[in-house]
Amino acid sequence: MSRSTGVHTRIGAMFPGLSRVQETVSLSKEAKARLKWVDYYLGHEKNASLTCRHFGIARSCFYKWLNRFNSLGLSGLETVSTKPKNTRCSLVPSEVVSLVKALRKPTQSIQSTNYRQS
């Protein structure tokens, strides 16, 4: 006989029919977990401390996702790429880069001279 501790989270505590919405909308595994956070938060008198303790997350993390959920809805719970949209191109020609690399590369005679002086 297994014993469980804690409170069971029931999807749809504050929003009736939310469990059906969750099934019809394709959410990633992470987004479903964040939806459980929001549902637990709304079902427990909007107690952020209790929600964060229950799920073991930081308040800053929870508030970030709650704000995104409030502004964007369910799509706000999806992970967004942090990859930059634009990257700078090098203005230095490749010939100059290869020349600088060749000049920086020490020759064998200079290396052996340095070891002899030590």
Backbone bond lengths (Angstrom), bond angles and torsions (degrees), N, CA, C in turn:
res aa  C-N    CA-C-N  psi(-1)  N-CA   C-N-CA  omega(-1)  CA-C   N-CA-C  phi
1 M - - - 1.440 - - 1.522 108.31 -
2 S 1.303 117.00 122.20 1.455 120.25 -177.56 1.518 110.13 -92.98
3 R 1.296 114.65 144.71 1.458 120.54 177.75 1.512 107.87 -112.92
4 S 1.294 116.26 137.52 1.459 120.20 178.41 1.516 108.73 -118.37
5 T 1.305 114.12 145.46 1.454 119.58 177.48 1.511 108.76 -117.06
6 G 1.302 115.72 157.40 1.458 119.75 178.27 1.520 111.28 97.27
7 V 1.293 114.25 -177.40 1.456 121.33 -178.16 1.519 108.66 -105.29
8 H 1.307 116.50 134.90 1.454 120.21 177.68 1.521 108.93 -78.68
9 T 1.305 115.93 134.61 1.459 120.75 177.59 1.513 108.14 -91.01
10 R 1.300 115.57 126.92 1.451 120.10 178.77 1.516 107.41 -109.97
11 I 1.313 116.85 115.62 1.458 121.19 178.93 1.524 107.90 -61.86
12 G 1.293 115.64 126.41 1.454 119.84 177.90 1.510 113.60 100.34
13 A 1.323 118.54 19.31 1.459 120.65 -179.93 1.528 111.30 -65.20
14 M 1.325 117.24 -43.43 1.463 120.24 -178.39 1.521 112.02 -95.72
15 F 1.313 117.47 -31.38 1.456 121.85 -178.93 1.524 108.80 -111.23
16 P 1.318 118.11 102.94 1.468 118.35 179.23 1.529 110.90 -59.83
17 G 1.295 115.66 135.09 1.454 120.35 178.73 1.518 113.80 85.27
18 L 1.334 117.48 6.02 1.465 119.78 -179.04 1.523 111.47 -65.53
19 S 1.328 117.27 -30.96 1.467 119.19 179.56 1.525 110.75 -65.18
20 R 1.343 117.77 -34.64 1.458 119.82 176.94 1.518 110.75 -69.72
21 V 1.334 116.85 -36.87 1.464 120.66 178.06 1.513 109.55 -64.42
22 Q 1.316 116.28 -40.45 1.463 120.19 -179.15 1.528 110.15 -63.19
23 E 1.316 117.71 -33.93 1.458 119.95 -179.97 1.526 111.68 -74.38
24 T 1.340 116.59 -33.80 1.458 118.83 -176.78 1.520 112.20 -82.35
25 V 1.328 118.13 -30.33 1.463 121.60 178.98 1.516 107.73 -89.08
26 S 1.318 116.71 131.24 1.461 119.32 179.78 1.524 108.98 -83.77
27 L 1.316 115.28 110.19 1.453 122.49 178.25 1.520 108.90 -115.94
28 S 1.313 115.29 149.25 1.457 119.71 175.97 1.523 109.32 -72.05
29 K 1.305 116.17 169.39 1.460 121.70 -179.49 1.529 110.52 -61.15
30 E 1.339 116.26 -41.16 1.463 120.78 179.86 1.525 111.18 -66.75
31 A 1.330 116.68 -40.32 1.460 120.51 179.91 1.530 111.03 -66.23
32 K 1.321 117.27 -36.48 1.466 120.19 176.80 1.523 110.80 -64.54
33 A 1.335 116.63 -38.94 1.464 120.25 177.18 1.528 110.17 -64.19
34 R 1.324 117.21 -41.10 1.469 120.60 179.04 1.520 111.24 -67.75
35 L 1.327 116.77 -33.00 1.455 120.60 176.05 1.525 110.08 -65.33
36 K 1.323 117.06 -36.41 1.471 120.56 175.72 1.521 110.40 -63.93
37 W 1.349 117.42 -38.62 1.463 120.68 176.61 1.516 110.57 -58.37
38 V 1.337 115.39 -49.87 1.465 120.66 -176.90 1.522 110.37 -64.60
39 D 1.325 117.47 -41.65 1.451 121.16 -179.83 1.530 110.71 -64.63
40 Y 1.319 116.81 -42.29 1.466 120.98 178.29 1.526 109.93 -63.31
41 Y 1.319 115.68 -42.34 1.471 121.52 179.33 1.531 110.61 -60.51
42 L 1.318 117.26 -47.08 1.460 120.85 -179.12 1.527 111.85 -70.86
43 G 1.306 117.46 -28.46 1.460 121.68 -179.76 1.510 114.27 -82.01
44 H 1.318 117.50 -11.34 1.466 121.76 -179.12 1.520 111.06 -120.90
45 E 1.316 115.28 50.99 1.473 123.69 174.02 1.524 113.06 56.39
46 K 1.315 117.48 34.96 1.464 123.88 178.68 1.533 112.40 53.06
47 N 1.330 114.83 45.39 1.459 121.62 -179.94 1.532 108.33 -95.46
48 A 1.335 115.84 100.11 1.464 120.87 -176.76 1.523 111.75 -69.09
49 S 1.329 117.41 -37.56 1.467 120.04 -179.75 1.518 111.22 -62.44
50 L 1.321 116.04 -44.08 1.461 120.68 179.13 1.528 110.50 -63.66
51 T 1.319 116.35 -42.72 1.464 120.94 179.93 1.519 111.21 -62.07
52 C 1.329 116.58 -45.55 1.467 120.38 -178.99 1.520 111.54 -66.22
53 R 1.329 116.97 -39.23 1.467 119.62 177.07 1.525 110.66 -65.86
54 H 1.318 116.45 -41.35 1.465 120.78 -177.35 1.533 111.38 -62.86
55 F 1.321 116.83 -42.50 1.463 120.43 -176.84 1.530 112.97 -95.93
56 G 1.328 118.07 -7.86 1.460 121.21 178.24 1.518 113.07 70.34
57 I 1.329 116.49 42.38 1.461 120.87 179.88 1.525 109.41 -121.81
58 A 1.311 115.97 161.62 1.461 121.40 178.08 1.524 109.94 -78.20
59 R 1.324 115.64 149.09 1.464 119.65 179.70 1.522 111.33 -63.01
60 S 1.319 116.78 -38.76 1.467 119.29 -179.69 1.526 110.68 -61.76
61 C 1.328 116.19 -39.76 1.462 120.83 177.62 1.526 110.20 -65.05
62 F 1.325 116.25 -44.63 1.461 119.88 -179.77 1.525 111.34 -62.87
63 Y 1.315 117.21 -46.14 1.466 120.03 -178.44 1.527 111.58 -65.85
64 K 1.320 116.77 -33.73 1.468 119.28 176.70 1.526 110.22 -59.44
65 W 1.332 116.52 -48.31 1.465 120.39 -178.11 1.525 111.89 -73.22
66 L 1.329 118.03 -32.15 1.460 120.53 177.34 1.529 110.48 -65.99
67 N 1.332 116.80 -43.02 1.464 120.28 178.08 1.525 111.33 -63.81
68 R 1.333 116.17 -40.07 1.464 119.06 177.82 1.526 111.11 -66.20
69 F 1.335 116.98 -37.22 1.466 120.64 178.01 1.532 110.03 -66.44
70 N 1.332 116.69 -42.11 1.464 119.86 -179.03 1.526 112.06 -66.04
71 S 1.328 117.29 -34.64 1.464 119.43 -177.80 1.527 113.61 -88.25
72 L 1.343 118.25 -35.47 1.461 121.18 -173.83 1.527 114.26 -111.93
73 G 1.317 118.15 -10.34 1.455 120.88 -177.64 1.522 111.51 80.52
74 L 1.327 116.60 -151.39 1.466 120.91 -176.99 1.519 112.66 -61.96
75 S 1.330 117.45 -33.59 1.467 119.20 -179.45 1.527 111.62 -67.57
76 G 1.319 117.85 -20.84 1.462 121.12 177.78 1.509 113.31 -71.02
77 L 1.325 117.71 -14.69 1.463 121.25 179.76 1.526 112.79 -84.79
78 E 1.314 116.81 -9.19 1.467 120.50 178.25 1.531 110.13 -77.43
79 T 1.309 115.60 148.68 1.454 121.69 178.27 1.525 109.45 -71.90
80 V 1.325 115.76 134.58 1.455 121.49 -179.98 1.528 108.05 -108.90
81 S 1.306 116.50 139.03 1.459 121.32 -179.91 1.522 110.57 -65.26
82 T 1.336 115.95 139.91 1.463 120.97 176.66 1.521 111.44 -99.20
83 K 1.321 116.31 7.71 1.457 121.34 178.71 1.531 109.52 -65.07
84 P 1.318 118.43 135.70 1.461 119.34 179.55 1.524 111.47 -65.11
85 K 1.328 115.53 144.00 1.460 120.07 -179.70 1.521 111.12 -74.33
86 N 1.312 116.76 -35.85 1.466 121.72 -179.19 1.520 109.59 -126.20
87 T 1.315 116.29 139.88 1.457 121.10 174.52 1.519 108.46 -123.14
88 R 1.329 114.80 148.51 1.458 118.44 -178.42 1.524 110.90 -77.39
89 C 1.296 115.59 145.04 1.459 121.50 175.08 1.526 107.87 -95.01
90 S 1.313 115.42 147.88 1.455 119.92 179.41 1.527 109.65 -70.63
91 L 1.331 115.96 133.57 1.461 120.92 179.02 1.526 111.91 -90.87
92 V 1.343 115.65 -8.58 1.458 120.49 -179.19 1.531 108.17 -88.30
93 P 1.330 117.97 128.50 1.470 120.20 179.04 1.527 111.53 -62.29
94 S 1.308 116.46 150.52 1.470 120.89 -177.35 1.524 112.06 -64.56
95 E 1.327 117.58 -27.95 1.475 120.03 177.75 1.523 110.48 -64.74
96 V 1.319 116.78 -40.43 1.469 120.67 -179.99 1.522 110.04 -67.45
97 V 1.314 117.17 -39.63 1.461 121.15 179.31 1.525 110.15 -62.97
98 S 1.326 117.73 -45.36 1.464 120.01 179.89 1.521 111.38 -66.62
99 L 1.333 118.48 -35.10 1.465 121.75 177.17 1.525 110.92 -65.11
100 V 1.326 117.57 -43.98 1.464 121.38 178.66 1.518 110.53 -63.53
101 K 1.319 117.64 -41.22 1.464 120.57 178.22 1.517 111.31 -63.22
102 A 1.324 115.76 -38.99 1.467 119.41 179.27 1.526 110.62 -67.22
103 L 1.332 117.91 -38.58 1.462 120.71 179.51 1.528 111.99 -71.26
104 R 1.299 117.16 -31.32 1.463 120.50 179.41 1.518 112.48 -76.27
105 K 1.315 117.23 -25.35 1.452 121.24 -177.83 1.527 109.19 -70.76
106 P 1.332 117.16 118.87 1.467 119.01 -178.64 1.530 111.18 -71.61
107 T 1.305 114.90 147.40 1.458 119.96 178.77 1.517 109.52 -86.00
108 Q 1.322 116.23 165.67 1.464 121.52 -177.13 1.522 111.07 -65.12
109 S 1.334 118.73 -37.75 1.465 120.95 -176.80 1.525 111.34 -68.24
110 I 1.326 117.34 -34.50 1.469 119.80 179.31 1.525 109.62 -70.66
111 Q 1.319 117.87 -39.04 1.447 120.66 179.29 1.529 111.55 -64.57
112 S 1.301 116.53 -43.67 1.474 118.39 -179.45 1.517 110.75 -67.56
113 T 1.332 118.79 -33.30 1.476 122.17 177.41 1.518 110.08 -65.45
114 N 1.294 117.84 -41.75 1.468 121.05 -179.54 1.512 111.50 -64.18
115 Y 1.325 118.17 -37.05 1.455 120.22 -179.65 1.525 111.25 -71.86
116 R 1.317 117.03 -31.92 1.462 119.83 -179.32 1.527 111.30 -71.44
117 Q 1.311 117.05 -32.01 1.452 120.28 -177.71 1.523 111.91 -73.28
118 S 1.301 119.31 -24.18 1.458 121.61 -176.43 1.490 112.75 -71.15
